[in-house]
């Protein structure tokens, strides 16, 4: 029992650190590709959190179905965001966010 609690807390700390790294990557960088990577890291942290909560409550089947749904939604969001980044790069020749702050329209 004590070993299970230790693994629970260790996994919880890992999820928290993963989320912090993802949010740091999203908020600090000015590169759109790094922002997408940060979004990917945050969604992986949320997926791990869903699995952790499902294991701790005993609803592993429900947690697995939520995790699979989240993975599918994550793939769709990343594909659409990647398309937007590619379109921005083709139009402007750069993916630096600081160059787009002064756009009008």
Number of C-alpha atoms within 10 A of each C-alpha: 5 7 7 10 11 11 11 16 12 12 15 17 12 15 20 17 13 20 21 16 15 23 16 14 20 22 10 10 15 15 16 21 17 15 21 20 15 23 20 18 20 23 19 20 22 18 20 20 20 20 21 19 15 18 16 13 10 11 12 16 12 14 21 16 13 16 20 13 12 17 15 11 13 15 12 12 15 15 13 11 16 15 12 13 18 17 13 16 14 11 10 12 10 15 19 16 13 10 11 12 8 8 6 5 3
